[in-house]
Amino acid sequence: MVNDLKDLLRANVSAPPPDVLDVAAVVGAGRRRVRARRRVRLSVAALATAAVVGGAALGWPGDDGLGAEAAAPPAPEAPTITLADAGRAVEGRDYDVLTSYTNDDLDSDNGQYLDGVTDDGLVLFRDGPRRGLDEARLALLDPATGEKDWLPDSGIGSAQAQPVALTRDRLVLLAPVDDDADEGATLVAHVFDRDDRTWTRLTWPGAPEVSPFHGRLGPDGRLYVLAPATQGAVPEGGWPTQPGGDAEDADAEGDTYDLWSVSLTDPTDARDEGLRVGDVAFTDAAMVWTDRTNGDPGRVHVRDLASGEEHAFDPRTGERCNLLGFGATGDRIVLSQYCGTYGDVRDDRVQVVSTEGEQVVTLQDTGAEGWLPPGSDVVAVSAHRGDDRAGTYVYDLVGDRFLRVSDGVSSWSLGGPTGDPRQVMWHTPENRGRGATQWLGVLR
């Protein structure tokens, strides 16, 4: 959450009556139950999840006649819902607020943030860096009392940090030394032992440079990281331009990475997993990955961690869909995608499929992007729009509920991993968009 990132990125680029959608009815009876570049103002906590919108060759009126006639986005090959189908979530009935925190003016200075939740229910609270505080301070906040247990100096300084494990025993934060964000960075992990109250700084001389902020903790306790392999090429002459000025790069080629894993106790233990992947995620029992990311995802692969057996399937994302977000839990896989622009309508999708390749449900609507934190059963959907559909929505993967929890989304990317599968974090604008309130809630 360094506010100076705004300039860098710019250079580079109260409840109505209950109305709960029965998604199970949309999906159909008898289904087997088994378990951005959106905004330029980014906090460091969210750089782990912020995706740069890729795009594709559509063309616009006047662009040599390409795309001269606006068309409706194609329908997904799945049971489909829109933002209008969401029921209004009611506090005290559908969810409870555990805590919140407001920064009134993040335009003027960096602030304080809720960076994630431990599995024993404490919130990782970060203060700064900001004016008068060159290095960020970290605390564990009790959401029930508001009390903060300030931690010893982490040694992270002003570097960007991504929590990858927040347990009752330890905190693990990645703070890569960024040599070149496009090519890779030296991986550094800061591990806090909660019993000893000491920090350990880990690096792995045997590991290659990695893609910053793509670390995933596996069920085996190893940290899985992505080393850049290939990058999708920009077409000759560049991408066509949307009316708003963004690149229209749907159906991009996509990027690939070599998968490595490292031990969080032994700096000599860095292992090439021998897999080339796009995105990767874990459930308790499986590792799942795509062929590519930030473009056409290709196939989805599933490996049973106990038996080693693998299978792959076509997720049927659509001909022009770029994969921007990826997560998994139980037998559910979530893909957040940008699939092109049609006139003034964006084809954005949050697609849920089973680990067997079954189409569960797809949310299709302009300006919607989804995120499934590791270990969570709740997909958070942010709708960045200029109309009455703007806000945060949640899709409950266990209860098949689709609910709206807010009427606005701040222009800051905020949040982190949640400590309970039913928890969800969201943020709303304050002070005419200059600030934001972060919320931590739990679905009932």
RODO-2510 file (C-alpha; in nm, 4 decimals, decimal comma):
residues 444
     n   res          X          Y          Z
     1     m     0,0000     0,0000     0,0000
     2     v     0,2415     0,2637    -0,0950
     3     n     0,0545     0,5549    -0,2428
     4     d     0,3431     0,6362    -0,4761
     5     l     0,2421     0,3238    -0,6678
     6     k    -0,0456     0,5268    -0,8133
     7     d     0,1947     0,7405    -1,0106
     8     l     0,3967     0,4403    -1,1231
     9     l     0,0914     0,2562    -1,2452
    10     r    -0,0487     0,5627    -1,4160
    11     a     0,2770     0,5961    -1,5995
    12     n     0,2472     0,2364    -1,7098
    13     v    -0,0642     0,2282    -1,8040
    14     s    -2,9859    -0,0543     0,5832
    15     a    -3,1408    -0,3401     0,3900
    16     p    -3,4236    -0,3795     0,1384
    17     p    -3,6625    -0,6767     0,1591
    18     p    -3,4876    -1,0148     0,1391
    19     d    -3,4353    -1,1414    -0,2134
    20     v    -3,2000    -1,4386    -0,2088
    21     l    -3,1289    -1,6022    -0,5425
    22     d    -3,1570    -1,9794    -0,5357
    23     v    -2,8525    -2,0545    -0,7479
    24     a    -2,9100    -2,4254    -0,6982
    25     a    -3,2288    -2,3881    -0,9017
    26     v    -3,0363    -2,2097    -1,1741
    27     v    -2,7708    -2,4774    -1,1782
    28     g    -3,0361    -2,7445    -1,1992
    29     a    -3,1807    -3,0167    -0,9800
    30     g    -2,9871    -3,3360    -0,9346
    31     r    -2,6401    -3,1847    -0,9735
    32     r    -2,3897    -3,3881    -0,7755
    33     r    -2,2701    -3,1931    -0,4682
    34     v    -1,9071    -3,2337    -0,3889
    35     r    -1,7239    -3,0090    -0,2183
    36     a    -0,6394    -0,5221    -1,2709
    37     r    -0,5951    -0,3236    -1,4144
    38     r    -0,9376    -0,2319    -1,2831
    39     r    -0,8105     0,0626    -1,0844
    40     v    -0,4804     0,2483    -1,0826
    41     r    -0,4752     0,3091    -0,7085
    42     l    -0,3382    -0,0076    -0,5507
    43     s    -0,2375    -0,0989    -0,1996
    44     v     0,0534    -0,3337    -0,1525
    45     a    -0,1756    -0,5863     0,0174
    46     a    -0,3590    -0,6362    -0,3055
    47     l    -0,0769    -0,6446    -0,5541
    48     a    -0,0783    -1,0176    -0,4958
    49     t    -0,4174    -1,0372    -0,6552
    50     a    -0,4390    -0,7346    -0,8831
    51     a    -0,4527    -0,8523    -1,2452
    52     v    -0,3603    -0,6547    -1,5532
    53     v    -0,6456    -0,6838    -1,7982
    54     g    -0,5282    -0,8544    -2,1122
    55     g    -0,7303    -0,8211    -2,4312
    56     a    -0,7812    -0,9093    -2,7961
    57     a    -0,8322    -0,8062    -3,1504
    58     l    -1,1876    -0,6905    -3,1813
    59     g    -1,1587    -0,3561    -3,3527
    60     w    -1,3921    -0,0610    -3,3302
    61     p    -1,6039     0,1487    -3,5619
    62     g    -1,3611     0,3270    -3,7888
    63     d    -1,0845     0,0710    -3,7366
    64     d    -1,0792    -0,0500    -4,0975
    65     g    -1,4378    -0,1633    -4,0518
    66     l    -1,3493    -0,4219    -3,7882
    67     g    -1,6200    -0,4613    -3,5275
    68     a    -1,8279    -0,1900    -3,6889
    69     e    -2,1514    -0,3449    -3,5672
    70     a    -2,1906    -0,3843    -3,1939
    71     a    -2,2966    -0,7322    -3,0886
    72     a    -2,4110    -0,8823    -2,7618
    73     p    -2,1475    -1,0911    -2,5817
    74     p    -2,1787    -1,4633    -2,6537
    75     a    -2,3544    -1,6749    -2,3932
    76     p    -2,1326    -1,8987    -2,1757
    77     e    -2,1638    -2,2757    -2,2110
    78     a    -2,2948    -2,2999    -1,8553
    79     p    -2,5861    -2,2092    -1,6311
    80     t    -2,5525    -1,8306    -1,6252
    81     i    -2,6401    -1,5527    -1,3816
    82     t    -2,5842    -1,1748    -1,3799
    83     l    -2,5352    -0,9149    -1,1077
    84     a    -2,9075    -0,8410    -1,1230
    85     d    -2,9757    -1,1948    -0,9959
    86     a    -2,8063    -1,1356    -0,6600
    87     g    -3,0160    -1,1235    -0,3467
    88     r    -2,9588    -0,8452    -0,0955
    89     a    -2,7461    -0,9705     0,1935
    90     v    -2,8798    -0,8637     0,5336
    91     e    -2,6402    -0,8205     0,8242
    92     g    -2,7457    -1,0402     1,1122
    93     r    -2,9322    -1,2789     0,8863
    94     d    -2,6931    -1,3663     0,6016
    95     y    -2,3640    -1,2465     0,7498
    96     d    -2,2029    -1,0842     1,0525
    97     v    -1,9437    -0,8055     1,0469
    98     l    -1,6412    -0,9020     1,2574
    99     t    -1,4513    -0,5750     1,2238
   100     s    -1,3910    -0,2797     0,9938
   101     y    -1,1306    -0,0080     0,9470
   102     t    -1,1515     0,3278     0,7680
   103     n    -0,8799     0,5299     0,5986
   104     d    -1,0398     0,8641     0,5201
   105     d    -0,7812     1,0012     0,2763
   106     l    -0,5455     0,7608     0,1036
   107     d    -0,4823     1,0159    -0,1708
   108     s    -0,2797     1,2277     0,0712
   109     d    -0,0814     0,9557     0,2466
   110     n    -0,0508     0,5846     0,2975
   111     g    -0,2570     0,4443     0,5832
   112     q    -0,3399     0,1395     0,7935
   113     y    -0,4734    -0,1843     0,6474
   114     l    -0,6314    -0,5188     0,7272
   115     d    -0,3949    -0,7523     0,5406
   116     g    -0,5494    -1,0905     0,6227
   117     v    -0,6814    -1,3146     0,8978
   118     t    -0,5037    -1,5908     1,0889
   119     d    -0,6665    -1,9297     1,1286
   120     d    -0,7224    -1,8516     1,4971
   121     g    -0,9201    -1,5396     1,4136
   122     l    -0,6742    -1,2500     1,4513
   123     v    -0,6333    -0,9831     1,1843
   124     l    -0,2906    -0,8944     1,0438
   125     f    -0,2917    -0,5146     1,0800
   126     r    -0,0357    -0,3025     0,8958
   127     d     0,0493     0,0590     0,9610
   128     g     0,2361     0,2390     0,6819
   129     p     0,4878     0,3021     0,5545
   130     r     0,3738     0,6646     0,5499
   131     r     0,4877     1,0136     0,6420
   132     g     0,6909     0,9879     0,9611
   133     l     0,7020     0,6081     0,9397
   134     d     0,9559     0,4812     0,6878
   135     e     0,8991     0,1139     0,7674
   136     a     0,5648    -0,0576     0,8080
   137     r     0,4626    -0,1784     1,1534
   138     l     0,2678    -0,5024     1,1923
   139     a     0,0246    -0,6082     1,4623
   140     l    -0,2235    -0,8866     1,5312
   141     l    -0,5619    -0,7277     1,5976
   142     d    -0,8344    -0,8984     1,7988
   143     p    -1,1544    -0,8151     1,6045
   144     a    -1,3682    -0,8715     1,9153
   145     t    -1,1882    -0,6160     2,1329
   146     g    -0,9928    -0,4013     1,8868
   147     e    -0,6735    -0,4619     2,0856
   148     k    -0,3486    -0,4766     1,8866
   149     d    -0,0479    -0,6902     1,9681
   150     w     0,2373    -0,5049     1,7979
   151     l     0,5003    -0,7419     1,6593
   152     p     0,8770    -0,6960     1,6699
   153     d     1,0372    -0,5249     1,3711
   154     s     0,9959    -0,7602     1,0749
   155     g     1,2913    -0,6342     0,8732
   156     i     1,0657    -0,6008     0,5677
   157     g     1,1084    -0,2247     0,5677
   158     s     0,9077    -0,0447     0,3019
   159     a     0,9023    -0,3421     0,0617
   160     q     0,5748    -0,4777    -0,0686
   161     a     0,4699    -0,7847     0,1281
   162     q     0,2223    -1,0623     0,0508
   163     p     0,0883    -1,2887     0,3281
   164     v     0,0919    -1,6509     0,2095
   165     a     0,0376    -1,8243     0,5445
   166     l    -0,1263    -1,6819     0,8567
   167     t    -0,1568    -1,9666     1,1069
   168     r    -0,1746    -1,9986     1,4843
   169     d     0,1943    -2,0978     1,4751
   170     r     0,3537    -1,8655     1,2194
   171     l     0,3103    -1,5807     0,9759
   172     v     0,4748    -1,6100     0,6347
   173     l     0,5058    -1,2993     0,4177
   174     l     0,6717    -1,2779     0,0781
   175     a     0,8623    -0,9597     0,0047
   176     p     1,0508    -1,0164    -0,3224
   177     v     1,3518    -0,8058    -0,4053
   178     d     1,2222    -0,6692    -0,7342
   179     d     1,4967    -0,6713    -0,9953
   180     d     1,2598    -0,6335    -1,2904
   181     a     0,8880    -0,6913    -1,2370
   182     d     0,8456    -0,8144    -1,5943
   183     e     1,1279    -1,0652    -1,5809
   184     g     1,1267    -1,1831    -1,2209
   185     a     1,2480    -1,1093    -0,8705
   186     t     1,4589    -1,2670    -0,5990
   187     l     1,2309    -1,4544    -0,3615
   188     v     1,2479    -1,3553     0,0056
   189     a     1,0217    -1,4903     0,2798
   190     h     0,9840    -1,3373     0,6254
   191     v     0,8627    -1,5953     0,8776
   192     f     0,7349    -1,4956     1,2227
   193     d     0,7290    -1,7650     1,4919
   194     r     0,4325    -1,6689     1,7101
   195     d     0,5563    -1,8667     2,0120
   196     d     0,9145    -1,7375     2,0075
   197     r     0,8066    -1,3951     1,8703
   198     t     1,1050    -1,3918     1,6363
   199     w     1,1394    -1,3233     1,2650
   200     t     1,3487    -1,5319     1,0239
   201     r     1,4465    -1,4117     0,6774
   202     l     1,4697    -1,6889     0,4171
   203     t     1,6175    -1,6891     0,0683
   204     w     1,6899    -1,9876    -0,1560
   205     p     2,0133    -1,9628    -0,3579
   206     g     1,9024    -2,2612    -0,5675
   207     a     1,5742    -2,1013    -0,6763
   208     p     1,5386    -1,8947    -0,9941
   209     e     1,3943    -1,5459    -1,0113
   210     v     1,0202    -1,5701    -0,9700
   211     s     0,7063    -1,3819    -1,0601
   212     p     0,6424    -1,1440    -0,7686
   213     f     0,3400    -1,2199    -0,5508
   214     h     0,2482    -1,5582    -0,6985
   215     g     0,3378    -1,7753    -0,4000
   216     r     0,0985    -2,0523    -0,2946
   217     l     0,1352    -2,2641     0,0170
   218     g     0,0692    -2,6305    -0,0587
   219     p    -0,0922    -2,8833     0,1777
   220     d     0,2553    -3,0333     0,2187
   221     g     0,3793    -2,7109     0,3820
   222     r     0,6003    -2,6170     0,0877
   223     l     0,5777    -2,2811    -0,0844
   224     y     0,5064    -2,3070    -0,4583
   225     v     0,6312    -2,0224    -0,6770
   226     l     0,6303    -1,9384    -1,0474
   227     a     0,9431    -1,8665    -1,2525
   228     p     0,8676    -1,6762    -1,5768
   229     a     0,9008    -1,9005    -1,8844
   230     t     0,7194    -1,7541    -2,1889
   231     q     0,5224    -1,4376    -2,2428
   232     g     0,2394    -1,3955    -2,4904
   233     a     0,3390    -1,1787    -2,7815
   234     v     0,1674    -0,8504    -2,8648
   235     p     0,0480    -0,8552    -3,2273
   236     e     0,2373    -0,6492    -3,4812
   237     g     0,1153    -0,2920    -3,4606
   238     g    -0,0182    -0,3422    -3,1078
   239     w    -0,3645    -0,4177    -2,9782
   240     p    -0,6732    -0,2357    -3,1055
   241     t    -0,7936     0,0346    -2,8680
   242     q    -1,1241     0,0481    -2,6865
   243     p    -1,3219     0,3752    -2,6878
   244     g    -1,1996     0,4408    -2,3331
   245     g    -0,8367     0,4063    -2,4403
   246     d    -0,7574     0,0634    -2,2954
   247     a    -0,6071    -0,2100    -2,5086
   248     e    -0,8627    -0,4538    -2,6510
   249     d    -0,6625    -0,7700    -2,6024
   250     a    -0,9183    -1,0428    -2,5347
   251     d    -0,8008    -1,3850    -2,6523
   252     a    -0,4381    -1,2981    -2,5834
   253     e    -0,1829    -1,5745    -2,6211
   254     g    -0,1143    -1,5949    -2,2479
   255     d     0,1949    -1,6411    -2,0331
   256     t     0,3546    -1,9525    -1,8858
   257     y     0,5729    -2,0239    -1,5834
   258     d     0,7933    -2,3036    -1,4546
   259     l     0,6686    -2,4315    -1,1193
   260     w     0,9152    -2,4492    -0,8309
   261     s     0,8677    -2,5290    -0,4622
   262     v     1,0788    -2,4321    -0,1637
   263     s     1,0968    -2,5377     0,1997
   264     l     1,0040    -2,2805     0,4625
   265     t     1,2591    -2,4272     0,7040
   266     d     1,5559    -2,5194     0,4824
   267     p     1,7071    -2,2517     0,2520
   268     t     1,8962    -2,5211     0,0589
   269     d     1,5730    -2,6971    -0,0393
   270     a     1,4509    -2,5505    -0,3689
   271     r     1,2970    -2,7946    -0,6167
   272     d     1,2037    -2,7677    -0,9816
   273     e     0,8636    -2,9416    -1,0003
   274     g     0,9047    -3,0103    -1,3723
   275     l     0,5749    -2,8474    -1,4657
   276     r     0,5041    -2,5560    -1,6968
   277     v     0,1870    -2,3834    -1,5822
   278     g    -0,0195    -2,0693    -1,6186
   279     d    -0,1914    -2,0346    -1,2813
   280     v    -0,1795    -2,2850    -0,9966
   281     a    -0,3971    -2,3424    -0,6878
   282     f    -0,4418    -2,6060    -0,4189
   283     t    -0,7271    -2,7733    -0,2388
   284     d    -0,6690    -2,9985     0,0618
   285     a    -0,6489    -3,2989    -0,1706
   286     a    -0,5408    -3,1721    -0,5132
   287     m    -0,3205    -2,9384    -0,7091
   288     v    -0,4903    -2,7686    -1,0042
   289     w    -0,3333    -2,5604    -1,2791
   290     t    -0,3915    -2,4126    -1,6218
   291     d    -0,1743    -2,4191    -1,9322
   292     r    -0,1505    -2,0390    -1,9505
   293     t    -0,2630    -1,7232    -1,7734
   294     n    -0,3267    -1,3566    -1,8638
   295     g    -0,4670    -1,4934    -2,1883
   296     d    -0,6309    -1,8101    -2,3184
   297     p    -0,5996    -2,0514    -2,0212
   298     g    -0,5917    -2,3704    -2,2284
   299     r    -0,6834    -2,6808    -2,0316
   300     v    -0,7330    -2,7213    -1,6572
   301     h    -0,5277    -2,9983    -1,4953
   302     v    -0,6054    -3,1734    -1,1658
   303     r    -0,3564    -3,3903    -0,9740
   304     d    -0,4677    -3,6019    -0,6786
   305     l    -0,2015    -3,5363    -0,4141
   306     a    -0,2472    -3,8762    -0,2476
   307     s    -0,2359    -4,1020    -0,5545
   308     g    -0,0554    -3,8785    -0,8034
   309     e    -0,3245    -3,9473    -1,0634
   310     e    -0,3975    -3,6649    -1,3051
   311     h    -0,6702    -3,5655    -1,5469
   312     a    -0,7330    -3,2562    -1,7584
   313     f    -1,0354    -3,0944    -1,9208
   314     d    -1,1400    -2,8037    -2,1386
   315     p    -1,3049    -2,5468    -1,9057
   316     r    -1,4997    -2,4026    -2,2026
   317     t    -1,4167    -2,0473    -2,1053
   318     g    -1,5158    -1,8999    -2,4412
   319     e    -1,3234    -1,8137    -2,7549
   320     r    -1,1979    -1,4724    -2,6402
   321     c    -1,1496    -1,5169    -2,2671
   322     n    -0,8341    -1,4136    -2,0805
   323     l    -0,7705    -1,5762    -1,7428
   324     l    -0,7055    -1,3073    -1,4786
   325     g    -0,7821    -1,4875    -1,1519
   326     f    -0,7713    -1,8519    -1,0422
   327     g    -0,8589    -2,0379    -0,7238
   328     a    -0,9832    -2,3718    -0,5943
   329     t    -1,1427    -2,5278    -0,2881
   330     g    -1,2977    -2,8692    -0,2266
   331     d    -1,4115    -2,9837    -0,5709
   332     r    -1,4668    -2,6309    -0,7051
   333     i    -1,2428    -2,4289    -0,9367
   334     v    -1,3006    -2,0569    -0,9936
   335     l    -1,1776    -1,8676    -1,3016
   336     s    -1,2111    -1,4892    -1,3321
   337     q    -1,1924    -1,3727    -1,6938
   338     y    -1,2116    -1,0802    -1,9320
   339     c    -1,3666    -1,1931    -2,2612
   340     g    -1,3739    -0,8816    -2,4792
   341     t    -1,5793    -0,5676    -2,5242
   342     y    -1,8877    -0,5355    -2,7432
   343     g    -1,9784    -0,1732    -2,8019
   344     d    -1,9960    -0,0339    -2,4485
   345     v    -2,0560    -0,3773    -2,2903
   346     r    -1,7682    -0,5728    -2,1395
   347     d    -1,7878    -0,9502    -2,1319
   348     d    -1,6505    -1,0189    -1,7833
   349     r    -1,7031    -1,3600    -1,6271
   350     v    -1,6550    -1,5448    -1,3007
   351     q    -1,6792    -1,9113    -1,3914
   352     v    -1,7221    -2,1978    -1,1446
   353     v    -1,6488    -2,5522    -1,2594
   354     s    -1,5997    -2,8779    -1,0724
   355     t    -1,2662    -3,0576    -1,0569
   356     e    -1,4207    -3,3118    -1,2991
   357     g    -1,4894    -3,0385    -1,5568
   358     e    -1,8621    -3,0024    -1,4870
   359     q    -2,0022    -2,6550    -1,5561
   360     v    -2,1517    -2,5337    -1,2256
   361     v    -2,2421    -2,1677    -1,2857
   362     t    -2,0990    -1,8615    -1,4632
   363     l    -2,1540    -1,5010    -1,3600
   364     q    -2,1431    -1,2847    -1,6737
   365     d    -2,1653    -0,9070    -1,6440
   366     t    -1,9819    -0,5863    -1,7262
   367     g    -1,7135    -0,4846    -1,4793
   368     a    -1,7246    -0,7980    -1,2616
   369     e    -1,4116    -0,9689    -1,1341
   370     g    -1,3857    -1,2487    -0,8822
   371     w    -1,1327    -1,3658    -0,6259
   372     l    -1,1264    -1,6882    -0,4231
   373     p    -0,8680    -1,6625    -0,1426
   374     p    -0,6806    -1,9857    -0,0638
   375     g    -0,8820    -2,1996     0,1768
   376     s    -1,2019    -1,9994     0,1336
   377     d    -1,5446    -2,1227     0,0265
   378     v    -1,6648    -1,7713    -0,0630
   379     v    -1,5949    -1,6031    -0,3958
   380     a    -1,5761    -1,2246    -0,3586
   381     v    -1,6948    -1,0428    -0,6718
   382     s    -1,6146    -0,6740    -0,7199
   383     a    -1,8295    -0,4845    -0,9694
   384     h    -1,6509    -0,1675    -1,0810
   385     r    -1,9248     0,0194    -1,2630
   386     g    -2,0742     0,3639    -1,2847
   387     d    -2,4311     0,2538    -1,2189
   388     d    -2,6514     0,1019    -0,9504
   389     r    -2,4909    -0,2420    -0,9923
   390     a    -2,1567    -0,1277    -0,8480
   391     g    -2,0575    -0,3028    -0,5288
   392     t    -1,9274    -0,6244    -0,3782
   393     y    -2,1097    -0,9538    -0,4235
   394     v    -2,0380    -1,2970    -0,2798
   395     y    -2,0984    -1,6399    -0,4245
   396     d    -2,1223    -1,9087    -0,1569
   397     l    -1,9709    -2,2242    -0,3057
   398     v    -2,1181    -2,4442    -0,0317
   399     g    -2,4691    -2,3029    -0,0108
   400     d    -2,5042    -2,1979    -0,3783
   401     r    -2,6077    -1,8483    -0,2676
   402     f    -2,5375    -1,5294    -0,4621
   403     l    -2,5622    -1,2178    -0,2443
   404     r    -2,4837    -0,8484    -0,2665
   405     v    -2,3076    -0,7095     0,0410
   406     s    -2,2326    -0,3487    -0,0613
   407     d    -2,3449    -0,0767    -0,3013
   408     g    -1,9985     0,0494    -0,3876
   409     v    -1,6353    -0,0547    -0,4255
   410     s    -1,3468     0,1729    -0,3375
   411     s    -1,0911     0,2547    -0,6034
   412     w    -0,8225     0,0958    -0,3868
   413     s    -0,7272    -0,2722    -0,4008
   414     l    -0,7314    -0,3980    -0,0434
   415     g    -0,7589    -0,7264     0,1405
   416     g    -0,5829    -1,0530     0,2016
   417     p    -0,6327    -1,4195     0,2890
   418     t    -0,9088    -1,5123     0,5301
   419     g    -0,8652    -1,7453     0,8251
   420     d    -1,1993    -1,9251     0,8019
   421     p    -1,3627    -2,0714     0,4878
   422     r    -1,6783    -1,8671     0,5583
   423     q    -1,5068    -1,5305     0,5983
   424     v    -1,4983    -1,2607     0,3319
   425     m    -1,3259    -0,9222     0,3040
   426     w    -1,4519    -0,6247     0,1038
   427     h    -1,4047    -0,2480     0,0862
   428     t    -1,6261     0,0540     0,0228
   429     p    -1,5444     0,4128    -0,0781
   430     e    -1,5113     0,6965     0,1703
   431     n    -1,4650     1,0724     0,1387
   432     r    -1,5770     1,0892    -0,2253
   433     g    -1,3424     0,8080    -0,3213
   434     r    -1,0314     0,9499    -0,1561
   435     g    -1,0419     0,6821     0,1112
   436     a    -1,1856     0,3412     0,1887
   437     t    -1,3405     0,1312     0,4618
   438     q    -1,2313    -0,2311     0,4830
   439     w    -1,4766    -0,4871     0,6154
   440     l    -1,4273    -0,8385     0,7506
   441     g    -1,7413    -1,0484     0,7673
   442     v    -1,8465    -1,4099     0,7971
   443     l    -2,1346    -1,5750     0,6139
   444     r    -2,3960    -1,7455     0,8268
***
